[in-house]
């Protein structure tokens, strides 16, 4: 057995009695925030809000693209029957329209991204409050992100407890994620 294997085996042998205690009083807790976001109703609702706004924007962009393509084809057909200066005016007007629409759609895309960022901020705020309560209850002075911890006893992982508490918070309308009127 390697030194590392021996260390892990020794740690597990020592930690086994601690693992049986639930919940354990400890100075350190760990949480997997990605799992909480993916599996809590709170996180799922925030992601659904973002996805709905993103899908609406994609559908709008697809519709606009089809309209502009049809308009461009019509303008191309007209070219043969128009005087060059008239065609140039129409082509310039079309180009200006495309530039304006692109800027509008870029602004909408930024607004959709802001929905995700605001949602993430709301989620972190709600999760921080939940984790602070859990930490106080367990006597912890620090909560670490699971991905930053090399090895820990499962008894200090509060991910499932955080999911449960966030789900319970949804029964309180002031704690639930707020719906946006839309990204338009």
Secondary structure, 3 states (H helix, E strand, C coil): CCHHHHHHHHHHHHHHHHHHCCCCCCCEEEECHHHHHHHCHHHHHHHHHHHHHHHHHHHHHHHHHHHHHHHHHHHHHHHCCCCHHHHHHHHHHHHHHHHHHHHHHHHHHHHHHHHHHHHHHHHHHHHHHHHHHHHHHHCCCEEEEHHHCCCCCHHHECHHHHHHHHHHHCCCCCCCCCCCCCCC
